[in-house]
Amino acid sequence: MKHTEKLVNHISTDSKQFYYEPVNVCHICKAIISPIFISASLDTDSTASIFDYCNNCHQTFVTQHKIEPRNPSSSFYEDLGILSSEPNRFVKQDFDPRVSALSPQFDKIYNQALAAETAMLDEIAGLGYRKSLEFLIKDFAIHEHPDAEETIKSAPLSQCIRNYISADNIKTLAERSAWIGNDEAHYIRKQEDRDVSDMKNFIQACVYFIAMTLITEDAKTMTPK
């Protein structure tokens, strides 16, 4: 990975070299950007702050990085990842209105999880996404099997996916999303090579395919004239 080199000043005014990966998304307007560097400071031997300008929304923001020296006597510091970015504004995720009408609780819970993630509450955001998945899948299953509504409501999500979701693409995406979501609630992770970003991608794909199903159902109501 290519790093951008910036000379920053240590709090004691000693010169240090800090290598870091610039953010590529503005945390204010959420646009993909190449931020304009303004200044930086080494806050401590473990954190550094980068002051950038967004050329999309024309606002400034500060990103704090976790850092460490290359070795105990080195004046060169490496980036270990972003700790926070301020201001970091929440932008609601809009879904296909058909899906939101089918499962309004999914829309609400997903966006609450997104708000938690935006606030850097990553340890609880995953649980919220997992809960939103359960509402989405169960509401869709009830739509497909209205006579089994009470059974679907009380069934474990895995059983609901297995018994009441017939479309292979939705079944696969929902099942894998649930695997990752379950890891968010447990001490030991089983899907070590997957994380919340994968779960979000799978949920978004579920939403797409469910929306396509609802659109197709609507088209089937048309009759020749």
Salt bridges, closest charged atoms under 4 A:
GLU21 OE1 - HIS3 ND1 3.79
ASP45 OD1 - HIS10 NE2 3.41
GLU78 OE2 - ARG70 NE 2.77
ASP79 OD1 - HIS65 ND1 3.19
ASP94 OD1 - LYS92 NZ 3.69
ASP96 OD2 - ARG98 NH1 3.29
ASP107 OD1 - LYS92 NZ 3.14
GLU117 OE1 - LYS200 NZ 2.87
GLU134 OE1 - ARG130 NH1 2.92
GLU134 OE2 - LYS138 NZ 3.07
GLU149 OE2 - LYS153 NZ 3.07
GLU150 OE2 - LYS153 NZ 3.86
GLU175 OE1 - ARG176 NH1 2.17
GLU184 OE2 - ARG189 NH1 2.96
ASP198 OD1 - ARG194 NH1 3.33
GLU217 OE1 - HIS143 NE2 2.72
